Amino acid sequence: MSDSLETPLSKVKRGPNRASYDKELALEIIDAALMCHVGQTKNGQVFVTPTCHWREGDYFYWHAHSKARNVKGPIDEPEKVCINVSLLDGLVLARSAMHHSVNYRSVTLFGVPELVEEKEEKVRQFELFLDKVSPGRWETLRPVSDIEIKATGVVRIKIEEASVKFRGEPPIDDPEDYNWPVWAGVIPLERSWGEAQTDPQQNENYPAANTPDAF
Amino acid sequence: MSDSLETPLSKVKRGPNRASYDKELALEIIDAALMCHVGQTKNGQVFVTPTCHWREGDYFYWHAHSKARNVKGPIDEPEKVCINVSLLDGLVLARSAMHHSVNYRSVTLFGVPELVEEKEEKVRQFELFLDKVSPGRWETLRPVSDIEIKATGVVRIKIEEASVKFRGEPPIDDPEDYNWPVWAGVIPLERSWGEAQTDPQQNENYPAANTPDAF
């Protein structure tokens, strides 16, 4: 059993039988997904912003234009944001409408974003991000410029207050419904990387980039 | 040009060149996705909850246990929630780290949730939901019971305040980088429904359920 991420805030109120606070499991789901949804408020109004994330150790990172809402916000007014990372894994088709569900993996994180400001550290984080998106690609790219480093905000939260919810099993019907004459089961959602589409503006032939393990 | 969903709140501040307020486009993206992320606050803390959604006409629907956070909340204190629907379509791999991106379709909606309370209307909405998840399945299921109808909350917002953001093109590099010796282009993310996994507790053979057009 690894560290627990349970706190009064991260404790799951609904469907606690599908909840976990196991840190290793949370990290695994975070790494398996490319995108997350960041929730925060501005003048009392909630906003949800989809963005790509990466992780190093116990920290969850995302980036945006230095002036974007989900980077600038935390400087204006420290707020505990809520971030959800979800992967839909399949449809769960039961014998009654009520017991239909989906199989999924989901992590909900809470934390006050910290801005990463030190230049070398920002560049190191860009490299880790690129490495997640396309392993080995960083070294082959035109190096980053000072202007680009300044223009890109990097923020992180420590992964210490979170919950995991997951479902990965056949439908669970009411006992008296198992003989209802209809197919029941799971239809898995499959993800894969398709054929690389070379930029039409590219004249030379180079081997296509590596694809990530995350989706 | 269809109706515009632009309001001061839904107006996109960052990357307005990728923004649209076209209602038809928003509806198309909403229908293409099975899952959304609902953002709302409770006692000043923001929460982001992934859930499945469906649509009828100008209304965006979701459901949850009658006592769940994203159904009960709106009754306690009317709040304009923010809902994001996103589909990741591919990796955009440029010649510099800075111009890496993703292709995606995304809709951000705002609205005060209304609870659907009338029994027949709730059942009609369950049917529309099932029809999205597995066309034609509703009629084959064990009919819903009164207890199930009571236990399932249905909420909706009118689709009238929203923005669309999308990207669906090759990388756009700085002009001087186009000869940098590295592959650049798009790697599309492909989704498909895998082989149906029959419930191990099923003894009879029935044809597997239909799969949805949404992912």
Chai-1 contact restraints between the chains, C-beta under 6 A:
chainA,res_idxA,chainB,res_idxB,connection_type,confidence,min_distance_angstrom,max_distance_angstrom,comment,restraint_id
A,R14,B,H65,contact,1.0,0.0,6.0,A-B,restraint_1
A,R14,B,A68,contact,1.0,0.0,6.0,A-B,restraint_2
A,M35,B,L88,contact,1.0,0.0,6.0,A-B,restraint_3
A,H37,B,H37,contact,1.0,0.0,6.0,A-B,restraint_4
A,H37,B,V48,contact,1.0,0.0,6.0,A-B,restraint_5
A,H37,B,N84,contact,1.0,0.0,6.0,A-B,restraint_6
A,G39,B,G39,contact,1.0,0.0,6.0,A-B,restraint_7
A,G39,B,V46,contact,1.0,0.0,6.0,A-B,restraint_8
A,G39,B,V48,contact,1.0,0.0,6.0,A-B,restraint_9
A,Q40,B,V46,contact,1.0,0.0,6.0,A-B,restraint_10
A,T41,B,V46,contact,1.0,0.0,6.0,A-B,restraint_11
A,V46,B,G39,contact,1.0,0.0,6.0,A-B,restraint_12
A,V46,B,Q40,contact,1.0,0.0,6.0,A-B,restraint_13
A,V46,B,T41,contact,1.0,0.0,6.0,A-B,restraint_14
A,V46,B,V46,contact,1.0,0.0,6.0,A-B,restraint_15
A,V46,B,C82,contact,1.0,0.0,6.0,A-B,restraint_16
A,F47,B,C82,contact,1.0,0.0,6.0,A-B,restraint_17
A,V48,B,H37,contact,1.0,0.0,6.0,A-B,restraint_18
A,V48,B,G39,contact,1.0,0.0,6.0,A-B,restraint_19
A,V48,B,V48,contact,1.0,0.0,6.0,A-B,restraint_20
A,V48,B,C82,contact,1.0,0.0,6.0,A-B,restraint_21
A,V48,B,N84,contact,1.0,0.0,6.0,A-B,restraint_22
A,P50,B,N84,contact,1.0,0.0,6.0,A-B,restraint_23
A,P50,B,S86,contact,1.0,0.0,6.0,A-B,restraint_24
A,P50,B,S106,contact,1.0,0.0,6.0,A-B,restraint_25
A,H65,B,R14,contact,1.0,0.0,6.0,A-B,restraint_26
A,A68,B,R14,contact,1.0,0.0,6.0,A-B,restraint_27
A,C82,B,V46,contact,1.0,0.0,6.0,A-B,restraint_28
A,C82,B,F47,contact,1.0,0.0,6.0,A-B,restraint_29
A,C82,B,V48,contact,1.0,0.0,6.0,A-B,restraint_30
A,N84,B,H37,contact,1.0,0.0,6.0,A-B,restraint_31
A,N84,B,V48,contact,1.0,0.0,6.0,A-B,restraint_32
A,N84,B,P50,contact,1.0,0.0,6.0,A-B,restraint_33
A,S86,B,P50,contact,1.0,0.0,6.0,A-B,restraint_34
A,L88,B,M35,contact,1.0,0.0,6.0,A-B,restraint_35
A,L93,B,S134,contact,1.0,0.0,6.0,A-B,restraint_36
A,L93,B,A209,contact,1.0,0.0,6.0,A-B,restraint_37
A,R95,B,R142,contact,1.0,0.0,6.0,A-B,restraint_38
A,S96,B,L141,contact,1.0,0.0,6.0,A-B,restraint_39
A,S96,B,R142,contact,1.0,0.0,6.0,A-B,restraint_40
A,A97,B,F126,contact,1.0,0.0,6.0,A-B,restraint_41
A,A97,B,L130,contact,1.0,0.0,6.0,A-B,restraint_42
A,A97,B,L141,contact,1.0,0.0,6.0,A-B,restraint_43
A,A97,B,V144,contact,1.0,0.0,6.0,A-B,restraint_44
A,M98,B,E148,contact,1.0,0.0,6.0,A-B,restraint_45
A,S106,B,P50,contact,1.0,0.0,6.0,A-B,restraint_46
A,F126,B,A97,contact,1.0,0.0,6.0,A-B,restraint_47
A,L130,B,A97,contact,1.0,0.0,6.0,A-B,restraint_48
A,S134,B,L93,contact,1.0,0.0,6.0,A-B,restraint_49
A,T140,B,V182,contact,1.0,0.0,6.0,A-B,restraint_50
A,L141,B,S96,contact,1.0,0.0,6.0,A-B,restraint_51
A,L141,B,A97,contact,1.0,0.0,6.0,A-B,restraint_52
A,R142,B,R95,contact,1.0,0.0,6.0,A-B,restraint_53
A,R142,B,S96,contact,1.0,0.0,6.0,A-B,restraint_54
A,R142,B,D177,contact,1.0,0.0,6.0,A-B,restraint_55
A,R142,B,W180,contact,1.0,0.0,6.0,A-B,restraint_56
A,V144,B,A97,contact,1.0,0.0,6.0,A-B,restraint_57
A,E148,B,M98,contact,1.0,0.0,6.0,A-B,restraint_58
A,P170,B,D199,contact,1.0,0.0,6.0,A-B,restraint_59
A,P171,B,D199,contact,1.0,0.0,6.0,A-B,restraint_60
A,D177,B,R142,contact,1.0,0.0,6.0,A-B,restraint_61
A,Y178,B,Q201,contact,1.0,0.0,6.0,A-B,restraint_62
A,W180,B,R142,contact,1.0,0.0,6.0,A-B,restraint_63
A,V182,B,T140,contact,1.0,0.0,6.0,A-B,restraint_64
A,W183,B,Y206,contact,1.0,0.0,6.0,A-B,restraint_65
A,W183,B,A208,contact,1.0,0.0,6.0,A-B,restraint_66
A,W183,B,A209,contact,1.0,0.0,6.0,A-B,restraint_67
A,A184,B,D199,contact,1.0,0.0,6.0,A-B,restraint_68
A,A184,B,Q202,contact,1.0,0.0,6.0,A-B,restraint_69
A,G185,B,A196,contact,1.0,0.0,6.0,A-B,restraint_70
A,G185,B,Q197,contact,1.0,0.0,6.0,A-B,restraint_71
A,G185,B,T198,contact,1.0,0.0,6.0,A-B,restraint_72
A,G185,B,D199,contact,1.0,0.0,6.0,A-B,restraint_73
A,V186,B,Q197,contact,1.0,0.0,6.0,A-B,restraint_74
A,I187,B,W193,contact,1.0,0.0,6.0,A-B,restraint_75
A,I187,B,A196,contact,1.0,0.0,6.0,A-B,restraint_76
A,I187,B,T211,contact,1.0,0.0,6.0,A-B,restraint_77
A,P188,B,G194,contact,1.0,0.0,6.0,A-B,restraint_78
A,E190,B,S192,contact,1.0,0.0,6.0,A-B,restraint_79
A,E190,B,G194,contact,1.0,0.0,6.0,A-B,restraint_80
A,R191,B,R191,contact,1.0,0.0,6.0,A-B,restraint_81
A,S192,B,E190,contact,1.0,0.0,6.0,A-B,restraint_82
A,W193,B,I187,contact,1.0,0.0,6.0,A-B,restraint_83
A,G194,B,P188,contact,1.0,0.0,6.0,A-B,restraint_84
A,G194,B,E190,contact,1.0,0.0,6.0,A-B,restraint_85
A,A196,B,G185,contact,1.0,0.0,6.0,A-B,restraint_86
A,A196,B,I187,contact,1.0,0.0,6.0,A-B,restraint_87
A,Q197,B,G185,contact,1.0,0.0,6.0,A-B,restraint_88
A,Q197,B,V186,contact,1.0,0.0,6.0,A-B,restraint_89
A,T198,B,G185,contact,1.0,0.0,6.0,A-B,restraint_90
A,D199,B,P170,contact,1.0,0.0,6.0,A-B,restraint_91
A,D199,B,P171,contact,1.0,0.0,6.0,A-B,restraint_92
A,D199,B,A184,contact,1.0,0.0,6.0,A-B,restraint_93
A,D199,B,G185,contact,1.0,0.0,6.0,A-B,restraint_94
A,Q201,B,Y178,contact,1.0,0.0,6.0,A-B,restraint_95
A,Q202,B,A184,contact,1.0,0.0,6.0,A-B,restraint_96
A,Y206,B,V182,contact,1.0,0.0,6.0,A-B,restraint_97
A,Y206,B,W183,contact,1.0,0.0,6.0,A-B,restraint_98
A,A208,B,W183,contact,1.0,0.0,6.0,A-B,restraint_99
A,A209,B,L93,contact,1.0,0.0,6.0,A-B,restraint_100
A,A209,B,W183,contact,1.0,0.0,6.0,A-B,restraint_101
A,T211,B,I187,contact,1.0,0.0,6.0,A-B,restraint_102
